[in-house]
Amino acid sequence: MRFHTNDYTGEKMTAVKTAISLDEILLNEVNTLAKDLHMSRSKFFTNAAKEYIRQQKKKKLVDEIGTLLRIEIQKILSGIVAVIEPDY
């Protein structure tokens, strides 16, 4: 069993083996880049997965903030319209 340290919590974690299917050309590119970066293919995929997850979390947060801003802007605009065009 292999262990590694979690980058976020510092906890020791068990490394789990998995099998994935990749296009041969993509795998060759991964192998070349991992070698150029002096890292194992496992470390390369781990780094790539972490980065993808980070990007997706950031995108989700930006989307949620955008939604909240649109709601607040709509409330503000509704208030302005109510002042400009009061109900009589």
N, C-alpha and C positions, 0 to 999 in steps of 0.2 A: 504494500500500500504506500502511495506517495502522498506527502503533505506539502502544502504551500501556505503562505501567509496571505490572508485576505487584505487587499490594498486599502479597503475602506475601514475595516474594523481592527486589523492587526491580529485577528484570530487565526489559529491554525486550522486549515481546511483540508479535507481529503480530495485529492485529484481523482477524477472519474474518467475512465476511458470511454470514448464514443466512436462510432463509425459514421461518416458522412460520405455522400457521393458528390463528386465535383467533376465538372468538365475538365478533360485532360489538359487543355491549354491553360485554363485558370490555375490548375494545380501546379503546372510548370512555372507559371509566373509567381505563385506563392512561394514555391521552393527557391526560386532565384532570389526573390526579394528577402526572404528569411535568411538565406545564406549571406547576402550582402549586408544585412543588418546584424549579422553574427548572433542569430537567435534560432531556437528550435522552431519547427513548424507548429508545435503545440503552443508555444509562447506567442507566435505570430497570430494564430487563430484566437487565442485568449485576448490578446490586445485588440484585435479587430472587433471581436464580439463586445468587449467592454466599451470601445469607442462608439459602436453602433447603438448600443443601449443608451449611452450618455446622450448621443444626438437625438434619439427618439424621445427621451425624457425631456430634453430641452425643447424640442418641437412641441410636445404636448403642453408644456408649461406656457410657451409663447402663444399657442392656440387658445388656451384657457384665459390668459391675460387679455388677448384680443377680444374674446367673447365678452368678458366682463367690461372691458372698455366700451364696446359697442352698446351694451345694455345701459351703462351710465351715460354715455353720450345721448342715447335715445331719450333717457329720462330728462336730461338737461334741455334738449331740444323741445321736448313736449312742454316743459315748464315755460320756456321762452315763447312758444306759440300760444300758450294759455294766457300769458301776460299781454301779448300783442293782439290776440283775438279773444277777448274775454267773452264768456257766455252771457247773453242778456236775456 
